Amino acid sequence: MEDVLRRLGNVETDVSELKVQVGALQATIPHLSTKADVQEVRTAVAELRNEMSAGFGSLRAEMSAGLGSLRAEMSAELGALRAEMLAGMGSLRADMSAGLGSLRAEMSARDTKMIKWLIATALAVVGLALTIAKFVH
């Protein structure tokens, strides 16, 4: 009989533990989602995906159009810049060519003067040397 009483005591203890666990579950159940709640969330997520896809599609189209116009602008500006640079380079080359021509003329004139001075100095030295040689002999 004692064995039955001991077993009955164990059963009562287990039943009281089960009551506590069932109470905790019953407190949690109102906060759990139902199938309908999950379906609502799935529908909302699908709608959001569709809206985002449409938004991204229009954004892509706008960016593509903007990129095309930007490329056209950049190409036109680059062409204008090239033309400006070529015109500037042409005038720079003309200026440098004119400056180089005048520099060459100046150098040629200086070379001619230097050669004349060298010849005159050499003649004077030779004349002086001959005069000194004539007086010495």
C-alpha positions as CSV (number, residue, x, y, z in Angstrom):
1,M,0.0,0.0,0.0
2,E,2.8,2.3,0.8
3,D,4.1,1.7,-2.7
4,V,0.8,2.9,-4.2
5,L,0.8,5.9,-1.9
6,R,4.3,6.8,-3.0
7,R,3.4,6.4,-6.6
8,L,0.2,8.5,-6.1
9,G,2.4,11.2,-4.5
10,N,4.7,11.2,-7.6
11,V,1.7,11.4,-9.9
12,E,0.4,14.4,-7.9
13,T,3.8,16.1,-8.1
14,D,4.0,15.5,-11.9
15,V,0.4,16.8,-12.3
16,S,1.2,20.0,-10.5
17,E,4.3,20.5,-12.7
18,L,2.2,19.9,-15.7
19,K,-0.4,22.5,-14.5
20,V,2.4,25.1,-14.2
21,Q,3.7,24.3,-17.7
22,V,0.2,24.3,-19.2
23,G,-0.4,27.7,-17.5
24,A,2.7,29.1,-19.1
25,L,1.6,27.7,-22.5
26,Q,-1.9,29.2,-22.1
27,A,-0.3,32.6,-21.3
28,T,1.9,32.4,-24.5
29,I,-0.9,31.2,-26.8
30,P,-2.6,34.6,-27.3
31,H,0.7,36.0,-28.6
32,L,1.3,33.3,-31.1
33,S,0.5,33.8,-34.8
34,T,-2.3,32.0,-36.5
35,K,-2.2,30.8,-40.1
36,A,-4.2,33.8,-41.1
37,D,-1.6,36.1,-39.5
38,V,1.2,34.4,-41.3
39,Q,-0.7,34.6,-44.6
40,E,-1.2,38.4,-44.1
41,V,2.5,38.8,-43.5
42,R,3.3,36.8,-46.6
43,T,0.9,38.9,-48.7
44,A,2.3,42.2,-47.3
45,V,5.9,41.0,-48.1
46,A,4.8,40.0,-51.6
47,E,3.2,43.4,-52.2
48,L,6.3,45.2,-50.9
49,R,8.5,43.1,-53.2
50,N,6.3,44.1,-56.2
51,E,6.4,47.8,-55.2
52,M,10.1,47.7,-54.8
53,S,10.6,45.9,-58.1
54,A,8.4,48.6,-59.8
55,G,10.3,51.3,-58.1
56,F,13.7,49.9,-59.0
57,G,12.6,49.5,-62.6
58,S,11.6,53.1,-62.9
59,L,14.8,54.2,-61.1
60,R,16.8,52.1,-63.5
61,A,15.1,53.7,-66.5
62,E,15.6,57.2,-65.0
63,M,19.3,56.5,-64.3
64,S,19.8,55.1,-67.8
65,A,18.3,58.1,-69.4
66,G,20.3,60.4,-67.2
67,L,23.5,58.5,-67.9
68,G,22.8,58.7,-71.6
69,S,22.3,62.5,-71.5
70,L,25.4,62.8,-69.3
71,R,27.5,60.8,-71.8
72,A,26.2,63.1,-74.6
73,E,27.1,66.2,-72.6
74,M,30.5,64.9,-71.7
75,S,31.2,63.9,-75.3
76,A,30.2,67.4,-76.5
77,E,32.3,69.1,-73.8
78,L,35.3,66.9,-74.6
79,G,35.0,67.7,-78.3
80,A,34.9,71.4,-77.5
81,L,37.9,71.0,-75.2
82,R,39.9,69.2,-77.8
83,A,39.1,71.9,-80.4
84,E,40.2,74.6,-77.9
85,M,43.4,72.7,-77.1
86,L,44.2,72.2,-80.8
87,A,43.6,75.9,-81.5
88,G,45.8,76.8,-78.5
89,M,48.5,74.4,-79.5
90,G,48.5,75.8,-83.1
91,S,49.0,79.3,-81.9
92,L,51.6,78.2,-79.4
93,R,53.5,76.4,-82.2
94,A,53.3,79.5,-84.4
95,D,54.7,81.6,-81.5
96,M,57.4,79.2,-80.8
97,S,58.4,78.9,-84.4
98,A,58.6,82.6,-84.8
99,G,60.6,82.9,-81.6
100,L,62.9,80.1,-82.7
101,G,63.5,81.8,-86.0
102,S,64.4,85.1,-84.4
103,L,66.6,83.3,-81.9
104,R,68.4,81.5,-84.7
105,A,68.9,84.9,-86.5
106,E,70.4,86.5,-83.4
107,M,72.7,83.5,-82.8
108,S,73.9,83.7,-86.4
109,A,74.5,87.4,-86.1
110,R,76.5,86.9,-82.9
111,D,78.5,84.1,-84.5
112,T,79.3,86.3,-87.4
113,K,80.4,89.1,-85.1
114,M,82.6,86.7,-83.1
115,I,84.2,85.3,-86.2
116,K,85.0,88.9,-87.4
117,W,86.5,89.8,-84.0
118,L,88.6,86.7,-84.0
119,I,89.9,87.4,-87.5
120,A,90.6,91.0,-86.7
121,T,92.3,90.0,-83.4
122,A,94.4,87.4,-85.2
123,L,95.4,89.9,-87.9
124,A,96.3,92.5,-85.3
125,V,98.4,89.9,-83.4
126,V,100.2,88.8,-86.6
127,G,100.8,92.4,-87.6
128,L,102.1,93.2,-84.1
129,A,104.3,90.1,-84.2
130,L,105.7,91.0,-87.6
131,T,106.4,94.6,-86.5
132,I,108.2,93.4,-83.3
133,A,110.2,90.9,-85.4
134,K,111.2,93.7,-87.9
135,F,112.4,96.0,-85.1
136,V,114.2,93.2,-83.3
137,H,116.3,92.1,-86.4
